[in-house]
C-alpha cells in the first residue's frame, strides 16, 4: 500500500512540475524557485522534454525573442499580468500594476511568428497561455500560432503589433485544426485579433472566443472555413463568438469587426500552387451579444480567396478548381452601429471584388471567381444584417479568361437563406 502511494505521489509531482523563469535570474539557473531560468526559450525547451503538463511561471520583466518560441507539448505559460477591466467586463488594455507586467517581445532578428504551439505531424493537448503581454517584432510577424492543438487557452493577455496601423502588421492568434478558448484578451494594431481556421476528424476545430476586446486592428476576428495553415486538409469549423467588443477596426479598405469566409489563403510554395488544396470550406458559428461599433464594415460574410488564377509562379495559370462550401450562422443580440462604409456585406466572391463594384471601379474578376453550389444559411431574428449589401449573382459575370468555364456565364447555383427565406438573385 505504501509503495502504491509513493508511486502515485511521484506521478503527481511529475505531472505538476513547475518551472520558474525570471529575466533577472542567474545565468546558470535550473528552473527552480530559488534558481530560475533567466531565458524563456531555455525554460520552454526544457519543458518540452518533460512528461506530463508542466507549468512555467514567468516573473515580471521583458523577454525578447530572437527566434520563434516553439511549444511542442501541453504546458501552461503563466505570466504576472492583471488586466484592468471596465464596467462592461472587457479589458481596457491597461494593467492594474504596470510594474508586474510579463512582456514577451519579438526582437529585430525575429523572422515569422513570435510563439508557435504544435508539433509537425502530431496532435498535442493542453497549451495554456495566461497573464502575458505579447508584442510582435519590427518585421511584424504573427503573434501566436496554434496548429493541431486541442484544449488550448489564451486568457487575460494583451496582444499588440509593433507598428501603428495602417503599416503592415501580422495577425494576433491563428488557430488551425485546434480547439479551445480565447477569453479576456485585448488586441490592437494587428491584421486581426484572431484567425480561427477549420479542422478535420483527427484534430477538430471547436473554438470559443468570448469576453475579448479587439480594437484598432484591420479586422476584429476572422472565421475561416478551411485549414490552409497546415498540411492536413480540414474544412469544418465550429465557433462561438460572444460577449466581445469588436469595434473601431477601420484602418484599411476591407476592415471589419467580424469576417466569416468560406475559403482561406493557401501557402504559396512555388509552381504547384493552386493545383491541389482545399476547394470547399464550412463554418458553423453562433455570434451573440457582441459590440460592433465604428468599424469600416461591421460584418462581412464572403467567399474570400476563391481564386481564378494562380497568383504564384507560374503566373496567370488557370486554377482549375471550382470552390464551394457552407456557412451556417446564427446572430443574436449584437450591437451594430456607426460603420464608416457599410454596416454589413454578404458576397459569394472575394470582399475586394465586391468593394470594387460598390466603389464604381473595375472589379478583379480575372483574379477571383464566385463560389459554386454554396449555401449561406443565416439566422438573424434581430435583423442586424438588414442593411447589408448583397453580391449574389445567378451566373458568373466574367467571360474571357484562361479558365475553361470562363467562355460562358455559367450558372453558380448558390443559395442565400436569411431567417428561413430565400434571397432572390434572379433580378438583373
The 8 nearest C-alpha neighbors of each residue, nearest first, counted from 0:
[[1, 3, 2, 4, 5, 6, 7, 8],
 [2, 0, 4, 3, 5, 6, 7, 8],
 [1, 3, 5, 0, 4, 6, 7, 8],
 [4, 2, 6, 0, 5, 1, 7, 8],
 [3, 5, 7, 1, 2, 6, 8, 0],
 [4, 6, 2, 8, 7, 3, 1, 9],
 [7, 5, 9, 3, 8, 4, 10, 2],
 [6, 8, 4, 10, 5, 9, 3, 11],
 [9, 7, 5, 11, 10, 6, 4, 12],
 [8, 10, 12, 6, 11, 7, 5, 13],
 [11, 9, 7, 13, 8, 12, 6, 14],
 [12, 10, 8, 14, 13, 9, 15, 7],
 [11, 13, 9, 15, 10, 14, 16, 8],
 [12, 14, 10, 16, 11, 15, 9, 51],
 [15, 13, 51, 11, 52, 12, 16, 10],
 [16, 14, 12, 13, 53, 11, 17, 52],
 [15, 17, 53, 13, 14, 12, 54, 18],
 [18, 16, 54, 53, 55, 15, 19, 56],
 [17, 19, 55, 30, 54, 31, 56, 16],
 [20, 18, 30, 35, 56, 31, 32, 55],
 [21, 19, 36, 57, 35, 37, 58, 56],
 [20, 22, 37, 58, 24, 23, 35, 57],
 [21, 23, 37, 24, 60, 38, 20, 62],
 [24, 22, 21, 37, 25, 60, 20, 35],
 [23, 25, 37, 21, 22, 35, 36, 26],
 [26, 24, 28, 27, 37, 34, 23, 36],
 [25, 27, 28, 37, 24, 36, 38, 23],
 [28, 26, 25, 29, 36, 34, 37, 24],
 [27, 29, 36, 34, 35, 25, 26, 30],
 [28, 30, 31, 36, 34, 35, 27, 19],
 [31, 29, 35, 36, 19, 18, 28, 34],
 [30, 32, 34, 35, 33, 19, 29, 18],
 [31, 33, 34, 35, 19, 30, 18, 20],
 [32, 34, 31, 35, 30, 28, 19, 29],
 [35, 33, 28, 31, 32, 29, 30, 25],
 [36, 34, 30, 19, 28, 20, 31, 24],
 [35, 37, 28, 20, 30, 38, 29, 24],
 [36, 38, 22, 24, 21, 20, 23, 35],
 [39, 37, 41, 36, 40, 42, 22, 20],
 [38, 40, 42, 41, 43, 20, 37, 62],
 [41, 39, 43, 42, 38, 44, 68, 64],
 [42, 40, 44, 38, 39, 43, 45, 36],
 [41, 43, 39, 45, 40, 44, 46, 36],
 [44, 42, 46, 40, 45, 41, 47, 39],
 [45, 43, 41, 47, 46, 42, 40, 48],
 [44, 46, 42, 43, 47, 48, 41, 49],
 [47, 45, 43, 49, 48, 44, 42, 53],
 [46, 48, 44, 45, 49, 72, 71, 43],
 [49, 47, 46, 45, 50, 44, 72, 43],
 [50, 48, 46, 47, 51, 45, 53, 52],
 [49, 51, 13, 52, 14, 48, 53, 47],
 [50, 52, 14, 53, 13, 49, 15, 73],
 [51, 53, 74, 73, 14, 15, 54, 50],
 [54, 52, 16, 74, 17, 15, 51, 14],
 [55, 53, 75, 17, 74, 18, 76, 56],
 [54, 56, 18, 76, 19, 17, 75, 77],
 [57, 55, 77, 19, 20, 18, 78, 76],
 [56, 58, 20, 78, 77, 21, 19, 55],
 [57, 59, 21, 20, 60, 79, 101, 78],
 [60, 58, 101, 99, 100, 79, 57, 78],
 [59, 61, 101, 22, 102, 58, 100, 62],
 [60, 62, 102, 103, 101, 63, 22, 104],
 [63, 61, 103, 104, 102, 60, 64, 22],
 [62, 64, 104, 106, 105, 103, 61, 65],
 [65, 63, 105, 106, 66, 104, 62, 109],
 [64, 66, 109, 106, 108, 105, 63, 67],
 [67, 65, 109, 64, 68, 110, 108, 113],
 [66, 68, 113, 114, 112, 69, 115, 109],
 [67, 69, 114, 115, 40, 66, 113, 70],
 [70, 68, 115, 116, 114, 67, 71, 117],
 [69, 71, 116, 72, 115, 117, 68, 43],
 [72, 70, 118, 117, 47, 116, 69, 73],
 [73, 71, 123, 47, 70, 74, 124, 117],
 [72, 74, 125, 126, 124, 52, 123, 71],
 [73, 75, 52, 126, 53, 54, 125, 127],
 [74, 76, 127, 54, 126, 55, 128, 77],
 [75, 77, 128, 55, 127, 54, 129, 56],
 [78, 76, 56, 129, 57, 130, 55, 75],
 [77, 79, 130, 131, 57, 101, 80, 129],
 [78, 80, 130, 101, 99, 59, 100, 58],
 [81, 79, 130, 100, 131, 78, 101, 99],
 [80, 82, 95, 94, 130, 79, 83, 96],
 [81, 83, 94, 95, 93, 80, 90, 84],
 [82, 84, 94, 95, 93, 90, 91, 81],
 [85, 83, 90, 89, 88, 91, 82, 86],
 [86, 84, 88, 87, 89, 91, 90, 83],
 [85, 87, 88, 84, 89, 90, 91, 83],
 [88, 86, 85, 89, 84, 90, 244, 242],
 [87, 89, 85, 86, 84, 90, 210, 183],
 [90, 88, 84, 85, 87, 212, 210, 211],
 [91, 89, 84, 92, 83, 185, 82, 85],
 [92, 90, 93, 84, 83, 85, 89, 185],
 [91, 93, 90, 185, 157, 94, 82, 83],
 [94, 92, 91, 83, 82, 95, 90, 97],
 [93, 95, 82, 83, 96, 97, 81, 92],
 [94, 96, 83, 81, 82, 97, 93, 80],
 [95, 97, 94, 98, 99, 81, 100, 80],
 [98, 96, 99, 100, 94, 95, 93, 80],
 [97, 99, 96, 100, 59, 60, 94, 101],
 [100, 98, 59, 97, 96, 79, 80, 101],
 [101, 99, 80, 59, 97, 98, 102, 79],
 [100, 102, 59, 60, 131, 78, 79, 80],
 [101, 103, 132, 61, 100, 133, 62, 131],
 [104, 102, 62, 133, 63, 132, 61, 134],
 [105, 103, 63, 134, 133, 62, 64, 135],
 [136, 104, 106, 135, 64, 63, 109, 113],
 [105, 107, 136, 65, 109, 64, 108, 63],
 [108, 106, 109, 137, 136, 105, 138, 65],
 [107, 109, 65, 106, 110, 66, 105, 136],
 [110, 108, 65, 66, 106, 107, 105, 111],
 [111, 109, 108, 138, 140, 112, 66, 67],
 [110, 112, 140, 109, 141, 113, 67, 138],
 [111, 113, 141, 140, 142, 114, 67, 143],
 [112, 114, 142, 67, 105, 143, 68, 135],
 [115, 113, 68, 143, 67, 112, 69, 142],
 [116, 114, 144, 69, 143, 70, 68, 145],
 [117, 115, 70, 145, 69, 144, 71, 146],
 [118, 116, 71, 146, 145, 147, 148, 70],
 [117, 119, 71, 121, 120, 122, 116, 123],
 [120, 118, 121, 117, 122, 146, 147, 71],
 [119, 121, 118, 122, 147, 230, 231, 117],
 [122, 120, 118, 119, 123, 147, 117, 148],
 [121, 123, 147, 148, 202, 124, 118, 120],
 [122, 124, 148, 72, 149, 121, 73, 117],
 [125, 123, 149, 73, 148, 150, 126, 122],
 [124, 126, 73, 150, 151, 127, 74, 149],
 [125, 127, 73, 151, 74, 75, 124, 152],
 [128, 126, 75, 152, 151, 76, 153, 125],
 [129, 127, 76, 153, 75, 152, 77, 154],
 [130, 128, 154, 77, 131, 155, 153, 78],
 [129, 131, 80, 78, 156, 155, 79, 77],
 [132, 130, 156, 78, 101, 80, 129, 102],
 [131, 133, 157, 102, 156, 158, 103, 101],
 [134, 132, 158, 103, 104, 102, 157, 159],
 [135, 133, 104, 159, 160, 158, 105, 161],
 [134, 136, 105, 160, 161, 139, 142, 140],
 [105, 135, 137, 106, 139, 138, 161, 107],
 [138, 136, 139, 107, 161, 135, 106, 105],
 [137, 139, 136, 140, 110, 107, 109, 135],
 [140, 138, 168, 169, 137, 136, 135, 161],
 [141, 139, 169, 111, 112, 138, 135, 142],
 [140, 142, 169, 112, 170, 171, 143, 113],
 [141, 143, 113, 171, 112, 135, 114, 172],
 [144, 142, 172, 114, 115, 171, 141, 173],
 [145, 143, 173, 115, 174, 172, 116, 114],
 [144, 146, 174, 116, 148, 173, 117, 115],
 [145, 147, 175, 117, 148, 174, 176, 177],
 [148, 146, 176, 122, 177, 202, 117, 175],
 [149, 147, 177, 123, 124, 146, 122, 145],
 [148, 150, 124, 178, 177, 151, 123, 125],
 [151, 149, 179, 125, 178, 124, 148, 152],
 [152, 150, 179, 126, 125, 127, 149, 148],
 [151, 153, 127, 180, 179, 181, 128, 154],
 [154, 152, 181, 128, 129, 127, 182, 180],
 [153, 155, 129, 182, 183, 156, 181, 184],
 [156, 154, 183, 130, 184, 129, 82, 182],
 [155, 157, 184, 131, 130, 154, 132, 129],
 [156, 158, 132, 185, 184, 186, 133, 131],
 [159, 157, 186, 133, 134, 132, 185, 171],
 [160, 158, 134, 187, 188, 186, 189, 133],
 [161, 159, 188, 189, 135, 162, 134, 168],
 [160, 162, 135, 137, 136, 139, 134, 159],
 [163, 161, 160, 164, 166, 188, 168, 137],
 [162, 164, 188, 166, 165, 161, 160, 168],
 [165, 163, 166, 188, 162, 250, 167, 168],
 [164, 166, 250, 163, 167, 251, 217, 168],
 [167, 165, 164, 168, 163, 162, 188, 139],
 [168, 166, 165, 139, 169, 164, 190, 162],
 [169, 167, 139, 189, 190, 166, 160, 170],
 [170, 168, 141, 140, 139, 190, 189, 171],
 [169, 171, 190, 141, 191, 189, 172, 142],
 [170, 172, 192, 142, 193, 191, 141, 143],
 [171, 173, 193, 143, 144, 194, 192, 170],
 [174, 172, 144, 194, 193, 195, 145, 143],
 [173, 175, 145, 195, 196, 177, 144, 146],
 [174, 176, 196, 146, 177, 226, 197, 228],
 [198, 177, 175, 147, 204, 203, 202, 197],
 [176, 178, 148, 204, 147, 175, 149, 174],
 [179, 177, 205, 149, 204, 206, 150, 151],
 [178, 180, 151, 150, 206, 152, 149, 207],
 [179, 181, 207, 152, 206, 208, 182, 151],
 [182, 180, 153, 208, 152, 154, 207, 209],
 [181, 183, 154, 209, 210, 184, 211, 208],
 [182, 184, 155, 211, 210, 154, 90, 89],
 [185, 183, 156, 211, 155, 182, 157, 154],
 [184, 186, 157, 212, 92, 213, 90, 211],
 [187, 185, 213, 158, 192, 159, 157, 212],
 [186, 188, 159, 215, 216, 214, 189, 213],
 [189, 187, 216, 160, 215, 159, 164, 163],
 [190, 188, 216, 160, 191, 170, 168, 187],
 [191, 189, 170, 217, 169, 168, 216, 218],
 [192, 190, 218, 170, 189, 193, 219, 216],
 [191, 193, 171, 219, 186, 220, 213, 172],
 [192, 194, 172, 220, 191, 171, 173, 195],
 [195, 193, 173, 221, 172, 222, 220, 196],
 [194, 196, 222, 174, 223, 173, 193, 221],
 [197, 195, 175, 223, 226, 174, 225, 224],
 [196, 198, 236, 225, 226, 235, 224, 234],
 [176, 197, 199, 203, 233, 204, 235, 202],
 [198, 200, 233, 203, 202, 201, 176, 235],
 [201, 199, 202, 203, 198, 233, 235, 176],
 [200, 202, 199, 203, 122, 198, 176, 147],
 [203, 201, 176, 199, 200, 147, 198, 177],
 [204, 202, 198, 199, 176, 200, 177, 205],
 [203, 205, 198, 177, 178, 176, 236, 197],
 [206, 204, 178, 237, 238, 203, 236, 179],
 [205, 207, 238, 179, 178, 180, 204, 239],
 [206, 208, 239, 180, 238, 209, 240, 181],
 [209, 207, 240, 181, 180, 239, 182, 206],
 [208, 210, 241, 182, 242, 211, 243, 240],
 [209, 211, 243, 242, 183, 182, 89, 241],
 [212, 210, 183, 243, 184, 209, 182, 185],
 [211, 213, 244, 185, 243, 245, 89, 184],
 [214, 212, 186, 245, 219, 192, 185, 187],
 [215, 213, 246, 187, 247, 216, 248, 245],
 [214, 216, 248, 187, 247, 188, 217, 213],
 [217, 215, 188, 189, 248, 187, 218, 214],
 [216, 218, 254, 190, 248, 191, 250, 251],
 [219, 217, 191, 255, 254, 216, 256, 248],
 [218, 220, 256, 192, 245, 191, 213, 257],
 [219, 221, 193, 257, 192, 218, 191, 194],
 [222, 220, 194, 258, 259, 195, 223, 193],
 [221, 223, 259, 195, 194, 260, 196, 258],
 [224, 222, 196, 260, 225, 195, 263, 261],
 [223, 225, 280, 281, 261, 282, 197, 234],
 [226, 224, 234, 197, 280, 223, 262, 233],
 [227, 225, 197, 233, 228, 196, 175, 198],
 [226, 228, 265, 229, 225, 264, 263, 266],
 [227, 229, 226, 175, 230, 266, 265, 146],
 [230, 228, 227, 231, 226, 146, 175, 232],
 [229, 231, 232, 228, 227, 226, 120, 276],
 [230, 232, 229, 233, 226, 199, 227, 198],
 [233, 231, 226, 230, 277, 234, 199, 276],
 [234, 232, 199, 198, 226, 197, 225, 235],
 [233, 235, 225, 280, 197, 224, 281, 198],
 [236, 234, 197, 281, 198, 224, 282, 233],
 [235, 237, 197, 282, 204, 224, 283, 198],
 [238, 236, 205, 283, 284, 282, 204, 206],
 [239, 237, 284, 206, 205, 207, 236, 283],
 [238, 240, 207, 285, 284, 208, 286, 241],
 [241, 239, 286, 208, 209, 285, 207, 287],
 [240, 242, 287, 209, 288, 243, 289, 286],
 [241, 243, 289, 288, 210, 209, 287, 244],
 [244, 242, 289, 210, 211, 241, 212, 209],
 [243, 245, 212, 290, 246, 289, 213, 211],
 [246, 244, 213, 291, 256, 219, 290, 214],
 [245, 247, 292, 291, 214, 248, 294, 293],
 [248, 246, 294, 293, 214, 215, 249, 292],
 [247, 249, 294, 215, 216, 217, 246, 218],
 [250, 248, 295, 294, 254, 247, 251, 217],
 [251, 249, 165, 217, 248, 254, 164, 252],
 [252, 250, 254, 253, 249, 217, 165, 295],
 [251, 253, 254, 250, 295, 249, 354, 351],
 [254, 252, 251, 255, 351, 350, 295, 296],
 [255, 253, 217, 249, 251, 218, 295, 252],
 [256, 254, 296, 218, 297, 257, 295, 294],
 [255, 257, 219, 297, 245, 218, 294, 298],
 [258, 256, 298, 220, 255, 219, 221, 299],
 [257, 259, 299, 221, 300, 298, 220, 222],
 [260, 258, 222, 300, 221, 223, 299, 301],
 [261, 259, 301, 223, 302, 303, 262, 300],
 [260, 262, 224, 302, 280, 223, 281, 324],
 [263, 261, 304, 303, 280, 224, 225, 260],
 [264, 262, 304, 225, 223, 227, 303, 265],
 [265, 263, 304, 227, 266, 262, 303, 228],
 [266, 264, 227, 267, 263, 228, 276, 272],
 [265, 267, 268, 264, 227, 228, 272, 229],
 [268, 266, 272, 269, 265, 311, 310, 273],
 [269, 267, 266, 272, 270, 271, 311, 265],
 [268, 270, 271, 272, 312, 267, 311, 313],
 [271, 269, 312, 272, 313, 311, 268, 273],
 [272, 270, 269, 274, 273, 268, 275, 312],
 [273, 271, 270, 274, 269, 267, 268, 311],
 [272, 274, 275, 318, 309, 271, 276, 265],
 [275, 273, 272, 271, 318, 276, 319, 320],
 [276, 274, 273, 277, 272, 271, 278, 320],
 [277, 275, 278, 273, 274, 232, 265, 227],
 [276, 278, 279, 232, 225, 275, 280, 227],
 [277, 279, 322, 276, 323, 320, 321, 280],
 [280, 278, 324, 323, 277, 322, 234, 262],
 [279, 281, 224, 234, 324, 261, 225, 262],
 [280, 282, 224, 325, 235, 324, 234, 326],
 [281, 283, 236, 326, 224, 235, 237, 327],
 [284, 282, 327, 237, 328, 236, 326, 238],
 [285, 283, 238, 328, 239, 237, 282, 286],
 [284, 286, 329, 239, 328, 240, 287, 330],
 [287, 285, 240, 330, 241, 329, 239, 284],
 [286, 288, 241, 331, 289, 332, 330, 333],
 [289, 287, 333, 332, 242, 241, 331, 290],
 [288, 290, 243, 333, 242, 241, 287, 244],
 [289, 291, 244, 334, 245, 292, 333, 243],
 [292, 290, 335, 246, 245, 334, 297, 256],
 [291, 293, 246, 336, 337, 335, 294, 290],
 [292, 294, 247, 337, 338, 246, 339, 336],
 [295, 293, 247, 248, 338, 249, 296, 297],
 [294, 296, 249, 339, 340, 338, 254, 255],
 [297, 295, 255, 341, 294, 342, 338, 298],
 [296, 298, 342, 256, 255, 343, 294, 291],
 [297, 299, 343, 257, 296, 258, 256, 255],
 [300, 298, 258, 344, 343, 345, 257, 259],
 [301, 299, 345, 259, 258, 260, 346, 344],
 [302, 300, 346, 260, 347, 303, 345, 348],
 [301, 303, 348, 261, 347, 260, 349, 262],
 [304, 302, 349, 301, 260, 262, 305, 348],
 [305, 303, 262, 306, 263, 264, 349, 302],
 [306, 304, 367, 368, 303, 322, 302, 262],
 [305, 307, 367, 304, 308, 368, 366, 318],
 [306, 308, 367, 366, 368, 318, 317, 365],
 [309, 307, 317, 318, 316, 315, 306, 366],
 [308, 310, 316, 311, 318, 273, 315, 314],
 [309, 311, 314, 308, 315, 312, 313, 366],
 [312, 310, 309, 314, 313, 269, 267, 272],
 [313, 311, 314, 270, 269, 310, 309, 272],
 [312, 314, 270, 311, 316, 315, 309, 269],
 [313, 315, 312, 311, 316, 310, 309, 308],
 [314, 316, 308, 309, 317, 313, 310, 401],
 [317, 315, 308, 309, 314, 313, 318, 401],
 [316, 318, 308, 402, 319, 401, 307, 309],
 [317, 319, 308, 307, 320, 309, 273, 316],
 [320, 318, 317, 321, 402, 274, 307, 403],
 [321, 319, 318, 322, 278, 274, 273, 307],
 [320, 322, 371, 278, 319, 323, 370, 305],
 [321, 323, 278, 370, 279, 371, 305, 320],
 [324, 322, 279, 373, 371, 370, 372, 278],
 [323, 325, 280, 279, 373, 281, 261, 374],
 [324, 326, 281, 374, 373, 375, 327, 282],
 [325, 327, 375, 282, 281, 376, 328, 283],
 [328, 326, 283, 376, 377, 282, 375, 325],
 [329, 327, 377, 284, 283, 285, 326, 378],
 [328, 330, 378, 285, 377, 286, 379, 284],
 [331, 329, 286, 379, 287, 378, 285, 328],
 [330, 332, 287, 333, 288, 286, 381, 329],
 [331, 333, 288, 287, 334, 381, 330, 289],
 [332, 334, 288, 289, 331, 287, 290, 335],
 [335, 333, 290, 291, 289, 336, 332, 288],
 [334, 336, 291, 292, 333, 297, 290, 383],
 [337, 335, 292, 338, 291, 334, 293, 342],
 [338, 336, 293, 292, 339, 294, 335, 342],
 [339, 337, 293, 294, 342, 295, 296, 340],
 [338, 340, 295, 337, 294, 293, 341, 296],
 [341, 339, 295, 338, 296, 342, 294, 297],
 [342, 340, 296, 343, 338, 339, 295, 297],
 [341, 343, 297, 338, 296, 387, 386, 298],
 [344, 342, 387, 298, 297, 341, 299, 296],
 [343, 345, 388, 387, 299, 389, 300, 298],
 [346, 344, 300, 389, 301, 299, 390, 388],
 [345, 347, 390, 301, 348, 389, 391, 300],
 [348, 346, 302, 301, 370, 369, 391, 390],
 [347, 349, 369, 302, 346, 301, 370, 303],
 [348, 350, 303, 352, 302, 351, 304, 301],
 [349, 351, 353, 352, 354, 303, 301, 348],
 [352, 350, 354, 353, 349, 355, 253, 363],
 [353, 351, 362, 355, 350, 349, 354, 363],
 [352, 354, 356, 350, 355, 351, 357, 349],
 [353, 355, 357, 351, 356, 352, 358, 350],
 [356, 354, 360, 362, 358, 352, 353, 357],
 [355, 357, 353, 359, 354, 358, 362, 360],
 [358, 356, 354, 355, 359, 353, 360, 352],
 [357, 359, 355, 356, 360, 354, 353, 361],
 [358, 360, 356, 357, 355, 361, 362, 354],
 [359, 361, 355, 358, 356, 362, 357, 354],
 [362, 360, 355, 363, 359, 356, 364, 352],
 [361, 363, 355, 352, 364, 356, 360, 353],
 [364, 362, 365, 366, 352, 367, 361, 355],
 [363, 365, 367, 366, 362, 368, 397, 352],
 [366, 364, 363, 367, 307, 400, 368, 308],
 [365, 367, 307, 364, 363, 308, 306, 368],
 [368, 366, 306, 307, 364, 305, 365, 363],
 [367, 369, 307, 305, 306, 364, 348, 370],
 [370, 368, 348, 347, 371, 395, 305, 367],
 [369, 371, 322, 323, 347, 348, 373, 302],
 [370, 372, 411, 323, 373, 322, 413, 412],
 [373, 371, 413, 412, 323, 411, 374, 370],
 [374, 372, 413, 324, 323, 371, 325, 414],
 [373, 375, 414, 325, 413, 415, 376, 326],
 [374, 376, 326, 415, 325, 416, 327, 414],
 [377, 375, 327, 416, 326, 417, 374, 415],
 [378, 376, 417, 328, 329, 327, 379, 416],
 [377, 379, 329, 418, 417, 330, 328, 380],
 [378, 380, 330, 382, 381, 418, 377, 329],
 [379, 381, 382, 378, 418, 331, 330, 383],
 [380, 382, 379, 383, 331, 332, 330, 333],
 [383, 381, 385, 384, 379, 380, 386, 330],
 [382, 384, 381, 385, 379, 335, 333, 386],
 [385, 383, 382, 387, 386, 343, 379, 342],
 [384, 386, 382, 383, 387, 343, 342, 381],
 [387, 385, 384, 342, 343, 388, 383, 341],
 [388, 386, 343, 344, 384, 385, 389, 342],
 [387, 389, 344, 345, 343, 386, 390, 341],
 [388, 390, 345, 346, 391, 344, 387, 347],
 [389, 391, 346, 345, 347, 392, 353, 388],
 [392, 390, 389, 347, 424, 346, 393, 413],
 [393, 391, 394, 424, 390, 395, 425, 396],
 [392, 394, 424, 411, 410, 425, 391, 412],
 [395, 393, 410, 411, 409, 392, 408, 396],
 [394, 396, 408, 397, 409, 410, 411, 369],
 [397, 395, 408, 394, 398, 392, 364, 409],
 [396, 398, 395, 364, 405, 408, 399, 365],
 [399, 397, 405, 406, 407, 400, 408, 396],
 [400, 398, 405, 406, 397, 401, 407, 402],
 [399, 401, 405, 402, 398, 365, 406, 397],
 [400, 402, 317, 403, 405, 399, 316, 315],
 [403, 401, 317, 405, 404, 400, 319, 318],
 [402, 404, 405, 406, 401, 319, 400, 317],
 [405, 403, 406, 402, 407, 409, 408, 398],
 [404, 406, 398, 400, 402, 407, 403, 399],
 [405, 407, 398, 404, 399, 403, 408, 400],
 [408, 406, 405, 409, 398, 404, 397, 395],
 [409, 407, 395, 394, 396, 398, 410, 397],
 [408, 410, 394, 407, 395, 411, 404, 405],
 [409, 411, 394, 412, 393, 395, 408, 371],
 [410, 412, 371, 394, 413, 393, 372, 409],
 [413, 411, 372, 410, 371, 414, 393, 373],
 [414, 412, 372, 373, 411, 374, 371, 415],
 [415, 413, 374, 373, 375, 416, 412, 421],
 [416, 414, 375, 422, 421, 374, 376, 417],
 [415, 417, 421, 376, 420, 419, 422, 377],
 [418, 416, 377, 419, 420, 378, 376, 421],
 [419, 417, 378, 420, 379, 377, 416, 380],
 [418, 420, 417, 416, 421, 378, 376, 377],
 [421, 419, 416, 417, 418, 422, 415, 423],
 [420, 422, 416, 415, 423, 417, 419, 414],
 [423, 421, 415, 416, 420, 424, 417, 414],
 [422, 424, 425, 421, 426, 415, 391, 414],
 [423, 425, 393, 426, 392, 391, 422, 427],
 [424, 426, 423, 393, 427, 392, 391, 394],
 [425, 427, 424, 423, 392, 393, 391, 422],
 [426, 425, 424, 392, 393, 394, 423, 391]]
